[in-house]
Amino acid sequence: MDQNKMKGDRRYKVAKKEALIGIGLAIFNFLWWFGFAYGFGSKPVDEYTYIVGLPSWFFYSCVVGFLVVVLLVIILVKNVFKEVPFEEEKGGDSL
């Protein structure tokens, strides 16, 4: 497929939008993890608080962060992402 056909094909626009959403989710996940891990985890160990036996920084950064990102992925896949056919359409785009 040549470059001009790719620019006009809506499948590539959808794929680019969904890739950017995926990158945004990865950045959000990192910022969440980093913020809680180094925000709560920068205190001396004697001052840590514990949730279900885990230090609060670990619980919020890893456990809650994982659940939040999984929930966001489920919501985005169900409501934002579109199913795109792999086959090239001969008569135009159906999206």
C-alpha positions in Angstrom: 0.0 0.0 0.0 1.5 3.3 -1.0 1.8 6.4 1.3 -1.2 8.3 -0.3 -3.6 5.4 0.2 -2.5 5.1 3.8 -3.2 8.8 4.5 -6.7 8.5 3.1 -7.5 5.2 4.9 -9.5 5.8 8.0 -8.2 2.6 9.6 -4.8 4.3 10.1 -6.4 7.3 11.7 -8.3 5.0 14.1 -5.1 3.0 14.8 -3.1 6.2 15.4 -5.7 7.6 17.9 -5.9 4.3 19.8 -2.1 4.1 19.9 -1.9 7.6 21.4 -4.5 6.6 24.0 -2.4 3.5 24.9 0.7 5.7 25.3 -1.3 8.1 27.4 -2.4 5.2 29.6 1.2 4.0 30.0 2.3 7.6 31.0 -0.6 7.9 33.4 0.3 4.5 34.9 3.9 5.5 35.4 3.0 8.9 36.9 0.5 7.2 39.3 3.2 4.7 40.4 6.0 7.2 40.7 3.8 9.7 42.6 2.6 7.3 45.2 5.9 5.3 45.4 8.1 8.3 45.9 5.5 10.5 47.6 4.7 8.1 50.4 7.9 6.1 50.2 10.3 8.9 50.8 9.7 8.9 54.6 11.9 7.0 57.0 10.8 3.4 57.4 9.7 3.9 61.1 7.1 6.4 59.9 5.5 4.1 57.3 1.8 3.2 57.6 0.6 -0.2 56.5 -2.5 -1.3 54.7 -3.2 -5.1 54.7 0.4 -5.7 55.7 1.9 -3.7 52.9 3.5 -0.3 53.2 1.0 2.4 52.1 3.3 3.6 49.3 3.4 0.1 47.8 -0.3 -0.5 48.3 -1.4 2.7 46.5 1.3 2.7 43.8 1.2 -1.0 42.9 -2.1 -2.5 44.0 -4.5 0.4 43.6 -2.6 1.7 40.6 -2.9 -1.7 38.9 -6.7 -1.8 39.6 -7.2 1.8 38.4 -5.4 1.2 35.1 -7.2 -2.2 34.5 -10.5 -0.4 35.0 -9.5 2.4 32.7 -8.4 -0.1 30.0 -11.8 -1.9 30.3 -13.7 1.3 30.0 -11.7 2.6 27.0 -11.9 -0.7 25.2 -15.7 -0.9 25.6 -16.5 2.7 24.9 -13.7 4.3 22.8 -11.8 1.7 20.8 -13.4 0.6 17.5 -13.2 -2.7 15.7 -11.4 -2.2 12.4 -11.4 -4.7 9.6 -8.0 -5.9 8.4 -9.0 -6.3 4.8 -8.5 -3.4 2.4 -11.8 -2.1 1.1 -12.0 -1.8 -2.7 -14.9 0.7 -2.9 -14.0 3.0 0.0 -14.1 3.0 3.8 -17.0 1.7 5.8 -16.0 3.3 9.1 
